[in-house]
């Protein structure tokens, strides 16, 4: 089984007419596009950002120069890609996507998914530095380059249309000499996770009769920051309202500038007053982890209702429940003294502050916040986040997928982005939701095997001291899922 996490991998195509990455199915041949694994090191974890200023232009000192004075089109496109990731955090509009990627390419992967993955790639791996260009594999319409990232080296292959307008029709990003800790048991996995962060959690359970029966646990009772995995509680609350016919899937929500959040996602780029259906917002919230879409649904449901749903499922934390916009404002905009005052407030005072004070505070854009340099280490990771134990998350998965009225719509929502490429001979269904920020990583899966057995796997780490290197954690999770397949 090969894992390709949405948050740390660019799951694109090698050639537009040959390879696609689609909804958890395994195309033939399988996609090779994954994020680079970090190089092993006996030293402390490297900083998520380099102290030197990255260059977005290929350097002639780093590679062989073209044989003519004309710069190859593919090299220009490589320069654009590096600049996009380093200087714009992978953020681009739908119009820019169509300008740079061919129609054949975009038939294989949606514009929304491509934008989300580029943003995720920048978040996890920048800065990108050009190391060299392979002179044996460079032409006007194709280029192979070696890049250095914050988590190791990556090989990039770009192929352009041979005819004008020479848009990208193939793109591959893959690790160079990736390494991973060899895991042969759940105990091995727990030991490996212990070396990767301050508070690691590993939980493997089998689900039967709507009950989670643990197979292996490691600090599973420890509540940790789960990032965007909290959106499963929003979904669970929404499904109750759908079942009660209080809210409809085709009901429209309105995008409002004053309520927009930050990426990942694309809803923050929609014009003020745009209408989107509840179904579209829900799919974006889970499959793309669209923050603005999540906040729109929270506003529609009301934070009290989601809190009550979480309490019903045994999670009494996260009160008051923060929107993603509120979390960003507290962590990235508010002064430290103001945050400390907020944390000392009573529940009612915090709710009033969120509604009145933060509700009137403008959230700057990604560019204005300079996230690439301003948020590289944990910020209030122990206090301003969304928290859950592994058992909490197992219960919310059970609530989502074992209801008598469980619909195909629900199953589609949680499986559109399964986080992994699985072997359909083993797994008939995979649901996934993950979340991360500096100092926290949460991965959660609902897996149904072809023999009918159902499992929940949770891998999470919280570290208040430093940012996490995600790739080795994902490598352990990959092998844990492999062990579950053999249970």
Backbone torsions as a table, in degrees:
resi	resn	phi	psi	omega
1	UNK	NA	140.2	-176.8
2	UNK	-119.2	128.3	-176.8
3	UNK	-99.8	135.6	176.7
4	UNK	-133.9	84.1	-176.4
5	UNK	-64.7	137.7	-179.1
6	UNK	-63.1	-30.5	-174.0
7	UNK	-83.4	-15.7	-177.1
8	UNK	-133.6	24.6	179.7
9	UNK	-146.8	142.5	174.6
10	UNK	-98.2	95.6	-174.3
11	UNK	-91.8	79.5	-177.3
12	UNK	-107.8	-150.7	-178.1
13	UNK	-121.1	152.6	177.3
14	UNK	-82.8	-50.4	170.5
15	UNK	-130.9	133.3	-171.2
16	UNK	-57.0	-32.0	-176.4
17	UNK	-96.8	9.3	-177.1
18	UNK	-121.7	-48.0	-169.5
19	UNK	-126.5	132.9	176.8
20	UNK	-133.0	157.4	174.5
21	UNK	-113.5	108.1	-169.0
22	UNK	-130.6	117.0	165.8
23	UNK	38.2	40.7	173.9
24	UNK	83.7	-7.0	177.1
25	UNK	-80.0	156.1	-178.8
26	UNK	-101.0	104.0	178.0
27	UNK	-69.7	166.1	176.7
28	UNK	-117.7	125.7	-7.9
29	UNK	-70.4	163.5	-177.4
30	UNK	-66.1	150.3	-179.4
31	UNK	-65.3	143.5	-179.0
32	UNK	-105.4	2.5	-170.2
33	UNK	-88.8	105.5	178.0
34	UNK	-138.6	163.8	-179.4
35	UNK	-75.5	151.4	179.7
36	UNK	-68.3	140.6	173.9
37	UNK	-81.3	150.9	178.5
38	UNK	-72.4	150.5	175.0
39	UNK	-73.7	142.5	178.9
40	UNK	-66.8	144.6	-178.9
41	UNK	-150.6	142.5	177.1
42	UNK	-87.2	-6.0	-179.8
43	UNK	-87.4	179.8	179.1
44	UNK	-69.3	164.6	-176.7
45	UNK	-61.7	140.0	-179.1
46	UNK	-73.6	158.1	175.4
47	UNK	-64.6	148.3	179.5
48	UNK	-69.7	-16.4	179.4
49	UNK	-131.0	144.5	176.3
50	UNK	-77.2	149.1	179.6
51	UNK	-77.0	-19.6	178.1
52	UNK	-87.8	155.6	-179.1
53	UNK	-81.5	120.8	-178.0
54	UNK	-70.4	150.3	175.9
55	UNK	-98.1	137.5	178.2
56	UNK	-93.8	0.5	-179.3
57	UNK	-110.6	136.7	174.0
58	UNK	-60.4	136.0	-179.1
59	UNK	-97.2	135.8	178.8
60	UNK	-66.6	-20.9	178.1
61	UNK	-76.8	-17.6	-177.2
62	UNK	-93.5	-6.2	-174.0
63	UNK	-158.7	170.0	176.7
64	UNK	-71.8	138.8	-179.1
65	UNK	-77.4	154.5	176.1
66	UNK	-60.2	156.5	-177.1
67	UNK	-78.2	-9.5	178.2
68	UNK	-128.1	171.4	-179.8
69	UNK	-70.6	-21.8	-178.7
70	UNK	-77.3	128.9	177.9
71	UNK	-75.5	126.6	-179.7
72	UNK	-57.4	143.8	-179.8
73	UNK	-59.2	-37.7	-178.6
74	UNK	-65.3	-34.7	178.9
75	UNK	-69.2	-36.4	176.0
76	UNK	-63.0	-41.4	-179.6
77	UNK	-68.1	-36.2	175.7
78	UNK	-62.1	-43.9	177.9
79	UNK	-59.5	-41.5	178.0
80	UNK	-62.4	-43.0	-178.0
81	UNK	-64.3	-44.5	179.5
82	UNK	-63.5	-42.0	178.0
83	UNK	-63.8	-40.3	178.3
84	UNK	-58.9	-44.4	-177.0
85	UNK	-74.9	-39.4	-176.2
86	UNK	-80.3	-43.6	-169.5
87	UNK	-100.8	-22.7	-177.5
88	UNK	-118.0	8.6	-179.8
89	UNK	54.3	30.1	177.8
90	UNK	75.0	7.7	-176.7
91	UNK	-85.3	125.2	175.0
92	UNK	-150.7	158.9	-176.7
93	UNK	-85.9	168.1	176.9
94	UNK	-62.5	-35.8	178.6
95	UNK	-63.8	-38.7	178.7
96	UNK	-69.3	-34.6	176.1
97	UNK	-60.4	-47.3	-179.2
98	UNK	-67.1	-27.0	178.6
99	UNK	-72.1	-32.9	-172.4
100	UNK	-105.2	-18.9	-176.9
101	UNK	-119.8	140.9	-175.4
102	UNK	-71.1	161.2	177.4
103	UNK	-62.0	-39.5	179.4
104	UNK	-62.4	-40.0	178.0
105	UNK	-60.8	-47.8	-174.1
106	UNK	-75.2	-10.1	172.0
107	UNK	-77.3	-22.5	-178.1
108	UNK	-89.9	-26.0	179.5
109	UNK	-144.7	132.5	-175.1
110	UNK	-66.9	154.4	178.1
111	UNK	-58.4	-43.4	-178.7
112	UNK	-62.2	-43.8	-178.5
113	UNK	-67.9	-38.5	178.6
114	UNK	-61.9	-46.5	179.8
115	UNK	-60.0	-45.9	-179.5
116	UNK	-61.4	-40.4	-177.7
117	UNK	-71.5	-36.2	176.2
118	UNK	-64.2	-41.0	177.3
119	UNK	-63.3	-41.6	179.9
120	UNK	-66.2	-39.6	178.9
121	UNK	-61.1	-44.7	179.2
122	UNK	-63.8	-43.7	-177.6
123	UNK	-61.1	-41.6	-172.9
124	UNK	-84.1	-31.0	-166.6
125	UNK	-121.3	-12.0	-177.9
126	UNK	-67.0	153.4	5.9
127	UNK	-82.7	151.9	177.3
128	UNK	-103.2	127.9	178.2
129	UNK	-121.4	134.4	175.5
130	UNK	-73.3	124.7	177.1
131	UNK	-95.0	-50.0	-178.8
132	UNK	-163.7	162.8	173.5
133	UNK	-118.7	132.7	-179.3
134	UNK	-75.6	109.4	-177.1
135	UNK	-66.3	-20.1	179.6
136	UNK	-80.5	-12.2	-178.6
137	UNK	-134.7	52.2	175.0
138	UNK	-136.6	131.0	175.3
139	UNK	-144.8	-173.4	-178.5
140	UNK	-64.8	-28.6	-173.9
141	UNK	-118.4	10.9	175.7
142	UNK	-154.4	152.5	-179.3
143	UNK	-155.5	142.3	174.2
144	UNK	-121.6	124.5	-175.7
145	UNK	-133.4	155.0	175.4
146	UNK	-107.8	125.9	180.0
147	UNK	-116.6	148.0	170.9
148	UNK	-102.7	130.3	179.6
149	UNK	-120.0	178.8	179.3
150	UNK	-67.8	-13.2	-177.4
151	UNK	-125.7	29.5	177.2
152	UNK	119.9	-168.2	-179.2
153	UNK	-99.7	150.1	179.8
154	UNK	-135.7	143.3	174.0
155	UNK	-98.6	131.9	-179.2
156	UNK	-119.6	132.4	175.6
157	UNK	-123.3	124.4	178.8
158	UNK	-119.3	133.3	175.6
159	UNK	-125.6	129.9	-179.0
160	UNK	-105.6	160.2	170.4
161	UNK	-61.3	140.5	179.8
162	UNK	-78.2	-17.7	178.9
163	UNK	-109.4	153.8	177.8
164	UNK	-55.2	138.7	14.7
165	UNK	-94.4	16.9	172.5
166	UNK	58.6	47.1	177.5
167	UNK	-79.8	164.6	178.8
168	UNK	-69.2	125.9	175.7
169	UNK	-117.1	-6.5	176.1
170	UNK	-152.7	138.7	-179.7
171	UNK	-148.9	128.3	178.6
172	UNK	-132.5	133.3	174.5
173	UNK	-127.5	123.7	-178.5
174	UNK	-145.7	154.0	-177.0
175	UNK	-71.5	155.4	173.4
176	UNK	-106.1	120.4	-179.6
177	UNK	48.9	55.2	179.4
178	UNK	-65.3	148.5	176.8
179	UNK	-128.1	155.0	179.5
180	UNK	-150.0	148.8	176.0
181	UNK	-68.6	130.3	179.8
182	UNK	-74.6	123.6	-177.6
183	UNK	-116.8	121.9	178.9
184	UNK	-118.9	-1.9	178.6
185	UNK	-156.1	164.4	176.8
186	UNK	-64.4	-33.0	176.9
187	UNK	-62.6	-41.2	176.2
188	UNK	-59.8	-41.9	-179.0
189	UNK	-62.9	-43.5	179.4
190	UNK	-62.3	-42.7	178.8
191	UNK	-63.1	-40.4	179.3
192	UNK	-65.0	-43.6	179.8
193	UNK	-64.0	-31.9	178.5
194	UNK	-59.8	-27.1	-178.6
195	UNK	-87.6	-5.1	-170.2
196	UNK	-106.3	-6.6	179.7
197	UNK	-177.5	170.4	-172.4
198	UNK	-68.5	-45.4	-176.5
199	UNK	-128.9	89.2	-179.1
200	UNK	-89.7	148.6	178.0
201	UNK	-133.2	133.0	173.0
202	UNK	-133.2	130.1	-176.3
203	UNK	-143.6	124.1	176.0
204	UNK	-128.3	122.4	-178.1
205	UNK	-136.9	151.6	171.0
206	UNK	-101.4	140.1	-178.4
207	UNK	-107.6	125.7	173.7
208	UNK	-150.6	143.0	-178.2
209	UNK	52.9	40.5	177.6
210	UNK	60.3	27.0	-178.6
211	UNK	-128.2	137.4	176.4
212	UNK	-89.4	118.4	177.2
213	UNK	-110.6	107.9	-175.3
214	UNK	-61.3	137.4	171.8
215	UNK	-98.2	-39.8	176.7
216	UNK	-152.2	137.2	176.6
217	UNK	-136.6	148.2	176.3
218	UNK	-142.0	106.6	-176.7
219	UNK	55.9	34.9	-175.6
220	UNK	-71.0	-17.3	178.8
221	UNK	-86.6	-4.9	-178.8
222	UNK	-81.5	121.7	175.5
223	UNK	-76.7	128.6	-179.2
224	UNK	-129.8	163.7	175.9
225	UNK	-66.5	130.5	-175.6
226	UNK	-114.5	0.6	178.1
227	UNK	56.6	-139.1	-174.8
228	UNK	-69.0	-5.1	174.6
229	UNK	-61.8	-19.9	177.7
230	UNK	-60.6	-20.1	-178.2
231	UNK	-64.2	-16.0	173.4
232	UNK	-63.5	-33.4	177.4
233	UNK	-69.7	-36.5	175.0
234	UNK	-62.1	-44.7	179.5
235	UNK	-63.0	-43.5	-179.4
236	UNK	-61.3	-42.1	178.6
237	UNK	-66.3	-40.8	179.0
238	UNK	-62.6	-42.5	-178.7
239	UNK	-62.3	-34.3	175.5
240	UNK	-62.0	-41.5	-179.2
241	UNK	-72.8	-31.6	174.5
242	UNK	-66.0	-45.4	-179.4
243	UNK	-63.4	-34.4	179.6
244	UNK	-82.4	-1.0	179.8
245	UNK	61.7	28.6	174.0
246	UNK	-84.0	-34.7	177.5
247	UNK	-124.9	144.8	178.7
248	UNK	-113.3	150.1	177.5
249	UNK	-61.0	-33.9	-177.3
250	UNK	-89.3	4.3	177.4
251	UNK	-68.2	139.6	-176.7
252	UNK	-91.4	143.7	171.3
253	UNK	-114.4	152.2	-177.7
254	UNK	-108.0	131.1	175.9
255	UNK	-79.9	126.6	-178.7
256	UNK	-125.4	131.2	-176.7
257	UNK	-54.4	-40.5	-175.3
258	UNK	-70.6	-9.9	-179.5
259	UNK	-113.4	5.0	-177.9
260	UNK	-70.6	148.7	179.0
261	UNK	-111.9	-162.1	179.5
262	UNK	-104.9	163.8	175.0
263	UNK	-61.0	163.8	14.1
264	UNK	-74.2	166.5	-178.6
265	UNK	113.0	-178.4	-177.1
266	UNK	-131.3	-9.5	-175.4
267	UNK	-63.4	-25.9	179.0
268	UNK	-67.0	-16.1	179.7
269	UNK	-92.4	-7.0	-179.7
270	UNK	-72.0	146.2	179.4
271	UNK	-63.9	148.7	175.6
272	UNK	-55.4	133.6	179.6
273	UNK	91.3	-4.4	178.2
274	UNK	-62.1	147.0	178.6
275	UNK	-108.8	132.1	175.3
276	UNK	-134.1	147.1	-178.1
277	UNK	-75.6	158.9	175.4
278	UNK	-58.4	-39.9	-179.4
279	UNK	-63.0	-45.9	-179.3
280	UNK	-64.0	-41.4	179.6
281	UNK	-65.1	-38.9	-178.9
282	UNK	-67.5	-43.9	177.5
283	UNK	-60.2	-42.8	179.9
284	UNK	-66.0	-38.7	-179.5
285	UNK	-61.5	-39.3	-176.5
286	UNK	-89.9	-50.8	-173.1
287	UNK	-74.7	-35.5	-179.7
288	UNK	-107.8	-4.4	-174.5
289	UNK	55.0	39.7	-177.9
290	UNK	-65.3	116.3	-175.9
291	UNK	-71.1	-40.7	178.8
292	UNK	-65.1	-39.6	177.1
293	UNK	-61.7	-42.8	178.6
294	UNK	-61.2	-44.5	-179.1
295	UNK	-65.6	-35.5	176.8
296	UNK	-61.9	-40.9	179.1
297	UNK	-70.6	-37.3	176.9
298	UNK	-62.6	-42.1	178.5
299	UNK	-64.8	-38.6	179.9
300	UNK	-66.3	-42.2	-178.0
301	UNK	-79.9	-36.8	-172.2
302	UNK	92.8	133.1	-175.7
303	UNK	-63.4	-31.0	179.9
304	UNK	-61.1	-40.3	-178.1
305	UNK	-66.5	-40.6	-179.8
306	UNK	-69.4	-38.8	176.4
307	UNK	-60.7	-43.3	179.4
308	UNK	-63.5	-39.3	178.2
309	UNK	-63.0	-43.6	179.3
310	UNK	-62.2	-41.6	178.4
311	UNK	-62.8	-39.8	178.1
312	UNK	-59.2	-32.8	-179.4
313	UNK	-91.8	9.7	172.7
314	UNK	93.8	3.9	-180.0
315	UNK	-106.7	106.8	-177.4
316	UNK	-99.2	10.1	179.3
317	UNK	-87.0	-172.3	172.9
318	UNK	59.8	47.7	179.2
319	UNK	-127.4	113.0	3.2
320	UNK	-76.8	149.4	177.6
321	UNK	-71.5	125.5	178.6
322	UNK	-83.9	143.7	164.6
323	UNK	-78.1	165.4	178.2
324	UNK	-66.1	-35.2	179.1
325	UNK	-62.0	-43.6	179.7
326	UNK	-64.6	-39.2	177.6
327	UNK	-62.0	-44.7	179.6
328	UNK	-63.8	-40.5	179.6
329	UNK	-63.2	-43.4	-179.6
330	UNK	-66.4	-42.0	-175.6
331	UNK	-80.7	-34.3	-167.6
332	UNK	-114.2	-17.2	-175.3
333	UNK	-116.4	-44.9	-175.9
334	UNK	-66.7	145.8	175.5
335	UNK	-70.0	153.1	-177.1
336	UNK	-56.6	-41.9	-179.2
337	UNK	-63.8	-36.7	178.9
338	UNK	-66.5	-40.2	178.2
339	UNK	-64.4	-41.3	179.1
340	UNK	-62.8	-38.7	177.5
341	UNK	-64.9	-40.7	179.6
342	UNK	-60.9	-44.4	-176.8
343	UNK	-65.6	-23.4	179.8
344	UNK	-89.4	-7.7	-178.3
345	UNK	-71.0	156.9	172.4
346	UNK	-72.6	170.0	-179.8
347	UNK	-58.0	-46.5	-178.5
348	UNK	-66.3	-36.6	178.1
349	UNK	-67.3	-40.1	178.0
350	UNK	-62.9	-41.7	179.8
351	UNK	-63.1	-42.0	178.3
352	UNK	-64.9	-40.6	179.2
353	UNK	-62.7	-44.7	-179.6
354	UNK	-63.3	-42.1	-176.3
355	UNK	-75.5	-38.7	-172.6
356	UNK	-97.5	-51.5	-176.3
357	UNK	-75.9	-60.6	-178.3
358	UNK	-68.2	-28.8	179.8
359	UNK	-62.0	-22.3	-179.3
360	UNK	-104.0	1.0	-178.2
361	UNK	-90.7	132.5	179.9
362	UNK	-78.5	136.1	176.1
363	UNK	-95.8	115.9	-179.8
364	UNK	-64.4	166.0	178.5
365	UNK	-75.9	168.1	176.6
366	UNK	-56.1	-43.2	-178.0
367	UNK	-64.9	-43.6	-177.9
368	UNK	-68.5	-33.7	180.0
369	UNK	-75.1	-18.9	-178.1
370	UNK	53.9	53.3	-175.0
371	UNK	-60.6	-28.9	-177.8
372	UNK	-61.2	-24.7	-179.4
373	UNK	-116.9	-19.9	-173.8
374	UNK	-94.9	-16.8	-178.5
375	UNK	-130.9	78.0	-179.3
376	UNK	-117.3	-6.9	179.4
377	UNK	-131.2	161.4	-177.8
378	UNK	-60.0	140.7	176.4
379	UNK	-127.1	115.1	177.8
380	UNK	48.7	40.3	-174.6
381	UNK	-68.2	-20.8	-179.9
382	UNK	-90.2	-8.7	-171.9
383	UNK	-134.4	-33.2	-179.9
384	UNK	-114.8	93.7	-177.2
385	UNK	-171.6	-164.8	170.9
386	UNK	-120.3	133.0	-170.7
387	UNK	-123.0	146.5	176.9
388	UNK	-162.3	155.6	169.4
389	UNK	-90.0	167.2	176.8
390	UNK	-62.0	-38.0	178.1
391	UNK	-63.6	-38.7	175.6
392	UNK	-56.6	-46.7	-176.7
393	UNK	-68.0	-35.4	176.8
394	UNK	-62.4	-40.5	180.0
395	UNK	-65.7	-37.1	179.8
396	UNK	-70.8	-35.2	174.6
397	UNK	-62.3	-42.2	178.5
398	UNK	-61.6	-44.1	179.5
399	UNK	-60.7	-39.3	-177.6
400	UNK	-69.6	-39.0	-165.9
401	UNK	-117.0	8.5	176.9
402	UNK	-125.1	13.2	177.0
403	UNK	-68.8	149.6	-179.8
404	UNK	-61.3	-33.0	-179.0
405	UNK	-98.3	20.6	179.0
406	UNK	-54.8	124.6	-172.5
407	UNK	-105.7	164.2	176.6
408	UNK	-64.6	-26.9	178.8
409	UNK	-63.5	-45.3	179.3
410	UNK	-60.4	-45.0	-177.8
411	UNK	-65.2	-36.5	177.7
412	UNK	-66.5	-40.2	-177.5
413	UNK	-61.1	-46.4	-174.5
414	UNK	-83.2	-11.5	-177.3
415	UNK	-109.9	-4.8	-179.0
416	UNK	-58.0	-42.2	174.5
417	UNK	-118.8	90.7	-175.5
418	UNK	-77.5	-3.9	179.7
419	UNK	75.9	-12.5	-176.9
420	UNK	-143.1	157.1	167.2
421	UNK	-102.0	118.2	-171.7
422	UNK	-111.8	163.3	175.4
423	UNK	-85.4	112.4	-178.3
424	UNK	-64.7	-13.7	175.9
425	UNK	-73.7	-18.3	179.6
426	UNK	-106.1	-47.2	-173.1
427	UNK	-111.3	126.1	177.9
428	UNK	-92.7	-19.5	179.5
429	UNK	-155.4	138.0	177.0
430	UNK	-136.9	120.5	170.9
431	UNK	-106.5	147.3	-175.1
432	UNK	-149.4	144.0	165.8
433	UNK	-150.8	133.8	178.9
434	UNK	-130.7	172.0	177.4
435	UNK	-160.0	153.6	179.7
436	UNK	-160.9	155.5	166.7
437	UNK	-158.7	169.5	178.7
438	UNK	-53.8	118.5	179.6
439	UNK	97.0	0.7	-179.8
440	UNK	-149.6	140.1	175.2
441	UNK	-146.5	131.4	-179.8
442	UNK	-134.5	128.9	178.4
443	UNK	-127.6	127.4	-179.8
444	UNK	-138.5	133.9	-179.0
445	UNK	-129.2	144.7	166.0
446	UNK	-113.9	118.8	-173.5
447	UNK	-125.6	127.7	174.8
448	UNK	-111.0	121.2	-179.0
449	UNK	-83.4	158.6	-177.7
450	UNK	-66.4	-15.0	175.0
451	UNK	-87.3	4.8	176.3
452	UNK	95.0	-12.8	179.8
453	UNK	-74.2	142.8	-176.0
454	UNK	-119.6	137.3	-177.9
455	UNK	-131.6	151.8	169.4
456	UNK	-120.7	131.6	178.6
457	UNK	-124.0	127.8	177.4
458	UNK	-123.4	127.0	172.0
459	UNK	-127.0	123.1	-178.2
460	UNK	-147.5	147.9	175.1
461	UNK	-141.0	137.2	173.1
462	UNK	-123.5	137.5	-179.4
463	UNK	-144.8	114.2	-178.3
464	UNK	-80.9	-8.7	-173.4
465	UNK	-92.3	-33.0	-171.2
466	UNK	-159.2	163.1	174.8
467	UNK	-69.9	152.2	-179.6
468	UNK	-91.1	148.7	169.5
469	UNK	-94.5	111.5	-167.5
470	UNK	-74.6	-34.0	-171.1
471	UNK	-58.9	-45.5	178.9
472	UNK	-67.4	-30.3	176.6
473	UNK	-65.7	-43.9	177.5
474	UNK	-63.8	-36.5	178.1
475	UNK	-61.1	-40.0	176.2
476	UNK	-65.4	-45.2	180.0
477	UNK	-59.4	-39.1	177.6
478	UNK	-55.8	-47.8	-176.7
479	UNK	-72.8	-29.4	174.5
480	UNK	-62.3	-43.8	177.8
481	UNK	-63.4	-33.1	175.4
482	UNK	-64.9	-38.1	177.7
483	UNK	-68.3	-37.6	177.7
484	UNK	-63.2	-36.9	178.7
485	UNK	-61.1	-23.9	-177.1
486	UNK	-95.3	-4.1	-177.4
487	UNK	-64.8	NA	NA
